[in-house]
Amino acid sequence: MNTKEELLEHLREILKAEGRALGMYVELARSVSSAQLKAFFTDLSKEEEHHAKIVREMIALLEGSAQEPWHEPVPDPSE
């Protein structure tokens, strides 16, 4: 697997984790009666939504990009 594929795999796992965290915070916000806790968990869920958006954008950028070397090219000894 090349570096781009590895990054995409990791980003997809991160996106799943963000989704799980978002769901957890939404559920917690629904389950508490305290307005302060409800607002706290709602704010956290919004942060997770924002994180997921960033990760989706990163995935889209990587999927649309050509594989480029991530290191300096090795010099040709004949030059």
Secondary structure, DSSP 4 states (H G I P E B T S, - for coil): --HHHHHHHHHHHHHHHHHHHHHHHHHHHHH---HHHHHHHHHHHHHHHHHHHHHHHHHHHHHHSPP--SSPPPPPTT-
